[in-house]
Amino acid sequence: MTTSETIQNLKLKFHSLQGGLENNEKGLIPDELLFIVVHQALELWFKIVNRELRLARDHLAAPKVPEDTVPNVVHHLRRVNRVLELAVDHFKVMETLTPQDFLGFREKITPASGFQSSQMREMEILLGMKSKQRVRYGKVDPIEHLEKLSKSGPSGQEAWSRVQNVQNEQTFQEALRAWLYRTPINGSTPSDAGDDAAVQTFIEAYLVRFDGFMDKQC
């Protein structure tokens, strides 16, 4: 199979996912297609975000981070920001859907919820969110809910497997903090005597300069 044929098959497969629960686009209730497409687009963007976060984390998690590697981290994080901005714009299209329009097909997807997105949970965990920080919807814990869904079929099992795997990974926050900790400040490293005092002096001086900069901006 040629590359173009493979791409075409992927396009056809993706198109078939937009037929709703009945897998029949002609049978879709008005505005149901909009709901499906927006959610699929968000899931694709989440996939990109998770990949970029891992790439940025892996750079910072290296035993030694060369100075010319830092711009790569910034590049990945800038892309994450831009993708999330675009994702928010995508969701604005959903705001054209009235409550009455949504109720026209809500029963078909009950009890499904956007909170069931395993990629969103994956993103939160990668960034460093702790269980106690997680927002519940009603009395339901999103992670526990995904675990229950794993018993519903192959797709649920795959989603739960991804969440389990990411829980065993180093988070971006952990990699960032470890990198900041071992980065020399005014020539002082964690193994040097008086490093705590050197860091404190730097922080205090930085905050003074920052306050002065903000005062000028105002």
Helices and strands as residue ranges (DSSP letters): H 3-16, G 25-27, H 32-61, G 67-69, H 70-94, H 99-109, G 114-116, H 118-127, G 131-133, H 142-149, H 154-167, H 172-182, H 195-217
